[in-house]
Amino acid sequence: MSKYVVIGAGILGASTAYHLAKSGHEVTIVDRFDEGQATDAAAGIVSPWLSQRRNKDWYYLVQNGARYYPTFINELHELGESTTGYDQVGTLALHKDERSLTKMYDRVLKKKELAPEIGELTPITNAEEIHNYFPYLSNYEYALHVSGGAKVDGRALRNATLAAAKKLGATCLFKEATFSDKLYVDGEELGYDTLIVTTGAWGNEWADALGIQPLVTHQKAQIVHLKAAEPFKQQPPVIMPPGTQYFVPNSDGTVVIGSTHEDTSEFHPYPTAHGVSSILSQAFSHGEAMKPFAVQEVRVGFRPFTANFLPSFGYIPQADNILFANGLGASGLTVGPYLGSVLSEMAQGNELDFDVNRYQLAVHD
């Protein structure tokens, strides 16, 4: 049995700790739970196949992330964690014209050859059928329904994953961790065989301490939760209009709408009038009928990004027992559970089926 310490309890750290505990190791996960953690705020859309992004290394991770979810969720269920926040409800991608719908259909159909988990692809060419999925949308006659799409609540999934890890013997400490040649938790040294650092938007604090270049910048994301007067008659799919906005409806009548993309060097985890206004004005251009909905909550999270917008992970050059992973960005909830399993395999010295050097860390000169 080896002793592992994971710093950072977002979905990536929680998944890493879970997989190591599942393998029978001694695991301690440490997090000071700063306000604004990306996982805690996020409502995720697991539909990476719809993206037009061409980076093959990024797509490898997100495709495997989507594929891994059913296995991961089933394992959590078997451990008694039924409230995971994950549900395969399908995705409805809206289009302004038939040409853009056809282009997406053809692109995703090609991807389905290697990703059967995409499920059924159903082109829609009339407003009435779109309204059957979600009656509050405006001005859309074209859409693509993807049956394999899913939604996930980051907070619920993180909590379920940590609870499962603890059932398997992991210890979770809500304390301050620092590093200076040795690891200290609230000022007391904590030993380990392998240290794994997954500290998200706060990653540069640890990058400097570990002797690697500042790895991440971050964006502030504000996410608005609305609620209809009554629950929806049936569970709607995730809604993806043109652009970067998304709607995640829930059967209880809530609709999560995200998000802002605010480049910042600050950590101010509170919503702003401008941010909320910009989200709602854009949302109402897609679905004016949502204007009477109540504003239930606004969550704020900080997404970490690397310079090339690709997750970065690996052992730091100065130590063969310290792993560092960061930069999942807006794909964090899609990639996190799967990449946690990868980090677990790396920490145990097991062979992987892909080249992790494609995601190597930058180091100080």
C-alpha positions as CSV (number, residue, x, y, z in Angstrom):
1,M,0.0,0.0,0.0
2,S,1.4,3.4,-1.0
3,K,0.5,6.8,0.6
4,Y,-0.9,9.4,-1.7
5,V,-1.8,13.0,-0.9
6,V,-4.0,15.0,-3.3
7,I,-4.1,18.8,-3.0
8,G,-7.3,20.2,-4.4
9,A,-10.8,18.8,-4.1
10,G,-12.4,19.9,-7.3
11,I,-13.8,17.2,-9.6
12,L,-10.2,16.4,-10.9
13,G,-8.7,16.0,-7.4
14,A,-11.8,14.2,-6.0
15,S,-11.8,11.7,-8.9
16,T,-8.0,11.1,-8.5
17,A,-8.5,10.4,-4.8
18,Y,-11.4,8.1,-5.5
19,H,-9.6,6.0,-8.0
20,L,-6.5,5.7,-5.8
21,A,-8.7,4.7,-2.8
22,K,-10.5,2.2,-5.0
23,S,-7.1,0.6,-5.7
24,G,-6.6,0.1,-2.0
25,H,-4.1,2.8,-1.2
26,E,-3.9,5.2,1.7
27,V,-5.2,8.5,0.4
28,T,-5.5,12.0,1.9
29,I,-7.2,14.8,0.0
30,V,-6.6,18.4,1.2
31,D,-8.5,21.5,0.2
32,R,-9.0,24.9,1.9
33,F,-12.3,25.3,-0.1
34,D,-11.8,28.8,-1.4
35,E,-15.0,30.5,-2.7
36,G,-15.2,30.4,-6.5
37,Q,-14.0,26.9,-7.2
38,A,-15.0,26.1,-10.8
39,T,-16.4,22.7,-9.9
40,D,-18.6,24.1,-7.2
41,A,-20.2,26.6,-9.5
42,A,-20.5,24.7,-12.7
43,A,-23.4,23.2,-14.5
44,G,-21.7,21.0,-17.1
45,I,-22.7,19.9,-20.5
46,V,-21.3,16.6,-21.6
47,S,-21.6,16.8,-25.4
48,P,-18.0,17.4,-26.6
49,W,-18.7,15.9,-30.1
50,L,-20.6,19.1,-31.1
51,S,-17.5,21.3,-30.7
52,Q,-15.8,22.6,-33.8
53,R,-12.5,22.8,-32.0
54,R,-9.8,21.0,-34.0
55,N,-7.2,20.3,-31.5
56,K,-6.8,16.5,-31.5
57,D,-5.2,16.2,-28.1
58,W,-8.0,18.2,-26.5
59,Y,-10.6,16.1,-28.3
60,Y,-9.0,12.9,-27.2
61,L,-9.5,13.9,-23.5
62,V,-13.1,15.2,-23.9
63,Q,-14.2,12.2,-26.0
64,N,-12.8,9.8,-23.5
65,G,-14.3,11.9,-20.7
66,A,-17.8,11.6,-22.1
67,R,-17.3,7.9,-22.8
68,Y,-16.1,7.2,-19.2
69,Y,-19.1,8.9,-17.5
70,P,-21.5,5.9,-17.4
71,T,-18.9,3.7,-15.9
72,F,-17.9,6.3,-13.3
73,I,-21.5,7.1,-12.3
74,N,-22.4,3.4,-12.0
75,E,-19.5,2.9,-9.6
76,L,-20.7,5.8,-7.5
77,H,-24.2,4.3,-7.4
78,E,-22.8,0.9,-6.3
79,L,-21.2,2.7,-3.4
80,G,-24.6,4.2,-2.4
81,E,-24.0,7.7,-3.9
82,S,-27.2,8.2,-5.9
83,T,-27.2,12.0,-6.0
84,T,-24.4,12.5,-8.6
85,G,-25.9,15.4,-10.5
86,Y,-25.4,13.5,-13.8
87,D,-28.2,12.6,-16.2
88,Q,-28.1,11.6,-19.8
89,V,-31.0,13.9,-21.0
90,G,-29.8,14.5,-24.5
91,T,-28.6,17.8,-26.1
92,L,-30.6,20.1,-28.4
93,A,-28.2,22.2,-30.5
94,L,-30.2,25.2,-32.1
95,H,-29.5,26.6,-35.5
96,K,-30.6,29.7,-37.4
97,D,-30.7,28.0,-40.8
98,E,-30.7,24.6,-42.4
99,R,-27.2,25.0,-43.8
100,S,-25.6,25.2,-40.4
101,L,-27.7,22.3,-39.1
102,T,-26.6,20.1,-42.0
103,K,-22.9,21.0,-41.4
104,M,-23.2,20.0,-37.8
105,Y,-25.1,16.8,-38.5
106,D,-22.5,15.7,-41.1
107,R,-19.6,16.6,-38.7
108,V,-21.0,14.7,-35.7
109,L,-22.1,11.8,-37.9
110,K,-18.5,11.2,-38.9
111,K,-17.4,11.4,-35.2
112,K,-20.0,8.8,-34.3
113,E,-17.9,6.1,-36.2
114,L,-15.4,6.2,-33.3
115,A,-17.8,7.4,-30.6
116,P,-21.1,5.4,-30.7
117,E,-21.9,6.9,-27.3
118,I,-23.1,9.9,-29.3
119,G,-26.4,8.0,-29.7
120,E,-29.1,9.0,-32.1
121,L,-28.8,12.1,-34.2
122,T,-32.2,13.7,-35.1
123,P,-32.3,16.8,-37.3
124,I,-35.3,19.0,-36.6
125,T,-36.7,21.5,-39.1
126,N,-39.8,23.0,-37.5
127,A,-40.4,25.3,-34.5
128,E,-43.2,23.1,-33.1
129,E,-41.0,20.1,-32.6
130,I,-38.4,22.3,-30.9
131,H,-41.0,23.6,-28.6
132,N,-41.9,20.1,-27.7
133,Y,-38.5,19.7,-26.2
134,F,-38.5,23.2,-24.5
135,P,-41.5,25.5,-25.0
136,Y,-39.8,28.7,-23.9
137,L,-37.5,29.1,-27.0
138,S,-38.0,31.8,-29.6
139,N,-37.3,32.2,-33.3
140,Y,-35.8,28.7,-34.0
141,E,-36.9,26.3,-36.6
142,Y,-33.7,24.2,-36.9
143,A,-32.0,22.0,-34.3
144,L,-30.0,18.8,-33.9
145,H,-31.0,16.5,-31.1
146,V,-28.2,14.3,-29.8
147,S,-29.5,11.5,-27.5
148,G,-26.1,10.8,-25.9
149,G,-25.7,14.3,-24.5
150,A,-25.8,14.7,-20.7
151,K,-25.9,17.3,-18.0
152,V,-24.0,17.3,-14.7
153,D,-24.1,19.5,-11.6
154,G,-20.5,20.0,-10.5
155,R,-21.2,20.5,-6.9
156,A,-23.3,17.4,-6.6
157,L,-20.8,15.2,-8.5
158,R,-17.8,16.5,-6.5
159,N,-19.7,15.8,-3.2
160,A,-20.7,12.3,-4.3
161,T,-17.1,11.5,-5.5
162,L,-15.6,12.6,-2.2
163,A,-18.2,10.7,-0.3
164,A,-17.4,7.5,-2.3
165,A,-13.6,8.1,-1.8
166,K,-14.2,8.3,2.0
167,K,-16.2,5.1,2.0
168,L,-13.2,3.5,0.4
169,G,-10.9,4.7,3.2
170,A,-9.8,8.1,2.0
171,T,-9.4,11.0,4.4
172,C,-10.5,14.5,3.5
173,L,-9.0,17.5,5.3
174,F,-10.5,21.0,4.9
175,K,-7.2,22.8,5.7
176,E,-4.5,24.9,4.3
177,A,-1.6,23.1,2.6
178,T,1.7,24.6,1.7
179,F,5.0,23.3,0.2
180,S,8.6,24.2,1.0
181,D,10.8,21.1,0.3
182,K,8.2,19.3,2.4
183,L,4.4,19.3,2.6
184,Y,2.7,21.1,5.5
185,V,-1.0,21.0,6.4
186,D,-1.9,23.7,8.8
187,G,1.7,24.0,9.7
188,E,2.3,20.3,10.4
189,E,4.4,18.1,8.1
190,L,2.4,15.5,6.2
191,G,4.4,12.7,4.6
192,Y,3.6,10.9,1.3
193,D,4.9,8.5,-1.3
194,T,3.4,10.6,-4.1
195,L,1.9,14.1,-4.0
196,I,-0.7,15.1,-6.6
197,V,-1.5,18.8,-7.0
198,T,-4.8,19.7,-8.7
199,T,-5.5,23.2,-7.5
200,G,-7.3,24.7,-10.4
201,A,-7.3,28.5,-10.8
202,W,-5.1,28.8,-7.7
203,G,-2.5,26.5,-9.4
204,N,0.2,29.2,-9.8
205,E,0.7,29.3,-6.0
206,W,1.8,25.7,-6.2
207,A,3.6,26.0,-9.5
208,D,6.0,28.6,-8.0
209,A,6.6,26.5,-4.9
210,L,7.3,23.4,-7.0
211,G,9.6,25.2,-9.5
212,I,7.5,25.1,-12.6
213,Q,6.4,28.1,-14.6
214,P,3.1,29.8,-13.7
215,L,0.8,27.4,-15.5
216,V,-2.6,29.0,-15.6
217,T,-4.6,32.2,-16.1
218,H,-8.3,32.2,-15.1
219,Q,-11.6,33.4,-16.2
220,K,-14.5,34.4,-14.0
221,A,-17.7,32.7,-14.9
222,Q,-21.1,33.9,-13.6
223,I,-23.9,31.4,-13.9
224,V,-27.6,32.3,-13.4
225,H,-30.2,29.9,-12.0
226,L,-33.8,30.8,-13.0
227,K,-37.0,29.0,-11.9
228,A,-40.3,28.6,-13.7
229,A,-43.6,28.9,-11.8
230,E,-44.2,25.2,-12.2
231,P,-42.0,22.1,-12.8
232,F,-41.6,21.1,-16.4
233,K,-44.0,18.4,-17.6
234,Q,-41.0,16.3,-18.9
235,Q,-37.2,16.6,-18.5
236,P,-35.9,18.8,-21.3
237,P,-32.5,18.2,-22.9
238,V,-29.6,20.5,-22.5
239,I,-30.0,23.5,-24.9
240,M,-27.1,24.9,-26.9
241,P,-28.0,28.0,-28.9
242,P,-25.5,29.4,-31.4
243,G,-22.6,31.0,-29.6
244,T,-21.2,30.2,-26.2
245,Q,-24.3,30.3,-24.0
246,Y,-26.1,27.2,-22.8
247,F,-29.2,26.3,-20.9
248,V,-29.4,23.4,-18.5
249,P,-33.1,22.8,-17.6
250,N,-34.0,20.6,-14.7
251,S,-37.3,18.8,-14.2
252,D,-38.1,20.8,-11.1
253,G,-38.5,23.9,-13.3
254,T,-35.0,25.4,-12.7
255,V,-32.9,26.5,-15.7
256,V,-29.2,27.1,-15.3
257,I,-27.8,29.6,-17.8
258,G,-24.2,30.2,-18.4
259,S,-22.0,31.9,-18.5
260,T,-19.7,35.0,-18.6
261,H,-16.1,34.6,-19.7
262,E,-14.3,37.4,-17.8
263,D,-10.5,37.4,-18.0
264,T,-9.2,38.6,-14.7
265,S,-6.3,38.3,-12.3
266,E,-8.5,38.8,-9.3
267,F,-10.4,36.3,-7.1
268,H,-13.7,38.2,-6.4
269,P,-16.3,35.4,-6.1
270,Y,-19.4,37.5,-6.3
271,P,-21.8,38.2,-9.1
272,T,-22.0,41.6,-10.7
273,A,-25.0,43.5,-12.2
274,H,-23.3,43.7,-15.5
275,G,-22.5,40.0,-15.6
276,V,-26.0,39.0,-14.7
277,S,-27.5,41.5,-17.1
278,S,-25.4,40.3,-20.0
279,I,-26.4,36.6,-19.4
280,L,-30.1,37.4,-19.2
281,S,-30.2,39.7,-22.2
282,Q,-28.5,37.1,-24.3
283,A,-30.8,34.4,-22.8
284,F,-33.9,36.3,-23.6
285,S,-32.8,36.7,-27.2
286,H,-33.1,32.9,-27.4
287,G,-36.1,32.4,-25.2
288,E,-38.1,35.5,-24.4
289,A,-40.8,33.5,-22.6
290,M,-38.3,33.0,-19.7
291,K,-38.6,36.6,-18.7
292,P,-41.2,35.9,-15.9
293,F,-38.9,33.2,-14.4
294,A,-37.7,33.9,-10.8
295,V,-34.0,34.5,-10.3
296,Q,-33.1,31.8,-7.8
297,E,-29.3,32.0,-7.5
298,V,-26.1,33.2,-9.2
299,R,-23.0,31.1,-8.9
300,V,-19.5,32.3,-9.6
301,G,-16.5,30.1,-10.4
302,F,-13.0,30.6,-11.8
303,R,-11.9,28.4,-14.7
304,P,-8.2,27.7,-15.1
305,F,-6.6,27.9,-18.6
306,T,-3.2,27.2,-19.9
307,A,-1.6,29.3,-22.7
308,N,-2.7,26.8,-25.4
309,F,-6.1,26.1,-23.8
310,L,-5.0,22.4,-23.4
311,P,-5.0,20.6,-20.0
312,S,-1.4,20.1,-18.7
313,F,-0.3,17.3,-16.5
314,G,2.7,15.2,-15.6
315,Y,5.5,14.7,-13.1
316,I,7.5,17.8,-12.3
317,P,11.2,17.4,-13.5
318,Q,12.6,18.1,-10.0
319,A,10.8,15.2,-8.3
320,D,9.6,11.8,-9.5
321,N,7.0,11.6,-6.9
322,I,5.0,14.9,-7.5
323,L,2.3,15.1,-10.1
324,F,0.8,18.4,-11.2
325,A,-2.4,18.7,-13.3
326,N,-4.3,21.8,-14.3
327,G,-5.9,23.9,-17.1
328,L,-9.1,22.0,-17.8
329,G,-10.9,25.2,-18.5
330,A,-14.5,25.1,-19.7
331,S,-14.2,21.3,-20.2
332,G,-13.5,20.5,-16.6
333,L,-16.6,18.6,-15.8
334,T,-16.4,16.6,-19.1
335,V,-12.7,15.7,-18.6
336,G,-12.4,15.6,-14.7
337,P,-13.6,12.1,-13.8
338,Y,-11.7,10.5,-16.7
339,L,-8.4,12.5,-16.1
340,G,-8.6,11.6,-12.4
341,S,-8.5,7.9,-13.4
342,V,-5.5,8.7,-15.6
343,L,-3.6,10.5,-12.8
344,S,-4.3,7.6,-10.6
345,E,-2.7,5.2,-13.1
346,M,0.3,7.5,-13.5
347,A,0.7,7.8,-9.8
348,Q,0.7,4.0,-9.4
349,G,3.3,3.6,-12.3
350,N,0.8,1.8,-14.5
351,E,1.1,1.9,-18.3
352,L,-1.3,4.2,-20.2
353,D,-2.7,3.7,-23.7
354,F,-1.8,7.2,-24.9
355,D,1.2,9.5,-24.9
356,V,1.0,11.8,-21.9
357,N,4.0,13.8,-23.2
358,R,1.5,15.6,-25.5
359,Y,0.3,17.3,-22.3
360,Q,3.6,18.0,-20.7
361,L,4.3,20.7,-18.1
362,A,6.3,23.9,-18.7
363,V,9.3,24.3,-16.4
364,H,11.5,27.2,-15.2
365,D,14.6,27.9,-17.2
